[in-house]
Amino acid sequence: MLQLLSYVAQTERESTRQRQREGIEAAKRKGVKFGRTRIPRIDGYREIIREWKEGKITGKEAAERLGCSRACLYKWAEQERESDNAPPGVSK
């Protein structure tokens, strides 16, 4: 009896995932964007990141100036570092 209930639950889960996958594909074909919207970078954000890296301002202050969280600041700084280390001709 327990095996029968397990089978029914597994089958239902698989059909639910299939319907979800189909719905996501249909939404993407319609042009629906998934995920959180990106925070726009203000003019001069590289200067603020440079000041933070040089220790002239704190991470909290840099994030406040940029209008983002410290996690976002760290992510942007990492992206800047990666783009600085990219081989010539490769853009990120």
C-alpha positions as a Python dict, from the first residue, in 0.01 Angstrom:
ca = {
    (1, 'M'): (0, 0, 0),
    (2, 'L'): (281, 238, 91),
    (3, 'Q'): (454, 168, -241),
    (4, 'L'): (137, 258, -427),
    (5, 'L'): (111, 596, -247),
    (6, 'S'): (480, 659, -313),
    (7, 'Y'): (430, 586, -683),
    (8, 'V'): (130, 820, -705),
    (9, 'A'): (321, 1099, -527),
    (10, 'Q'): (623, 1054, -754),
    (11, 'T'): (408, 1058, -1067),
    (12, 'E'): (227, 1372, -952),
    (13, 'R'): (557, 1545, -879),
    (14, 'E'): (690, 1461, -1224),
    (15, 'S'): (377, 1592, -1395),
    (16, 'T'): (390, 1911, -1187),
    (17, 'R'): (751, 1971, -1288),
    (18, 'Q'): (665, 1907, -1653),
    (19, 'R'): (380, 2163, -1642),
    (20, 'Q'): (608, 2412, -1468),
    (21, 'R'): (880, 2365, -1733),
    (22, 'E'): (624, 2415, -2011),
    (23, 'G'): (493, 2730, -1843),
    (24, 'I'): (842, 2876, -1808),
    (25, 'E'): (922, 2801, -2172),
    (26, 'A'): (596, 2966, -2286),
    (27, 'A'): (670, 3274, -2074),
    (28, 'K'): (1021, 3302, -2217),
    (29, 'R'): (884, 3283, -2571),
    (30, 'K'): (657, 3578, -2481),
    (31, 'G'): (962, 3772, -2362),
    (32, 'V'): (905, 3753, -1986),
    (33, 'K'): (1222, 3831, -1792),
    (34, 'F'): (1299, 3613, -1490),
    (35, 'G'): (1501, 3712, -1186),
    (36, 'R'): (1559, 4028, -994),
    (37, 'T'): (1608, 4355, -1179),
    (38, 'R'): (1963, 4485, -1184),
    (39, 'I'): (2064, 4790, -983),
    (40, 'P'): (2187, 5055, -1226),
    (41, 'R'): (2542, 5173, -1167),
    (42, 'I'): (2572, 5547, -1111),
    (43, 'D'): (2818, 5763, -1298),
    (44, 'G'): (3151, 5758, -1124),
    (45, 'Y'): (3099, 5424, -949),
    (46, 'R'): (3453, 5319, -1045),
    (47, 'E'): (3590, 5619, -856),
    (48, 'I'): (3393, 5522, -545),
    (49, 'I'): (3515, 5163, -568),
    (50, 'R'): (3873, 5286, -609),
    (51, 'E'): (3842, 5506, -298),
    (52, 'W'): (3706, 5208, -105),
    (53, 'K'): (3990, 4982, -224),
    (54, 'E'): (4245, 5246, -123),
    (55, 'G'): (4090, 5263, 225),
    (56, 'K'): (3977, 5625, 195),
    (57, 'I'): (3614, 5529, 266),
    (58, 'T'): (3449, 5229, 433),
    (59, 'G'): (3254, 4963, 251),
    (60, 'K'): (2938, 5084, 418),
    (61, 'E'): (2996, 5441, 301),
    (62, 'A'): (3081, 5327, -53),
    (63, 'A'): (2762, 5117, -67),
    (64, 'E'): (2555, 5412, 58),
    (65, 'R'): (2703, 5641, -208),
    (66, 'L'): (2632, 5383, -476),
    (67, 'G'): (2279, 5321, -348),
    (68, 'C'): (2333, 4947, -314),
    (69, 'S'): (2415, 4687, -50),
    (70, 'R'): (2768, 4598, 56),
    (71, 'A'): (2723, 4258, -112),
    (72, 'C'): (2647, 4441, -437),
    (73, 'L'): (2955, 4661, -383),
    (74, 'Y'): (3174, 4354, -338),
    (75, 'K'): (3024, 4195, -650),
    (76, 'W'): (3087, 4507, -858),
    (77, 'A'): (3444, 4532, -726),
    (78, 'E'): (3505, 4168, -817),
    (79, 'Q'): (3367, 4226, -1167),
    (80, 'E'): (3599, 4527, -1205),
    (81, 'R'): (3895, 4316, -1094),
    (82, 'E'): (3804, 4041, -1343),
    (83, 'S'): (3765, 4288, -1629),
    (84, 'D'): (4104, 4442, -1542),
    (85, 'N'): (4266, 4096, -1559),
    (86, 'A'): (4094, 3992, -1883),
    (87, 'P'): (4322, 3914, -2177),
    (88, 'P'): (4341, 4184, -2448),
    (89, 'G'): (4048, 4175, -2686),
    (90, 'V'): (3815, 4002, -2438),
    (91, 'S'): (3534, 4209, -2297),
    (92, 'K'): (3316, 4115, -2004),
}
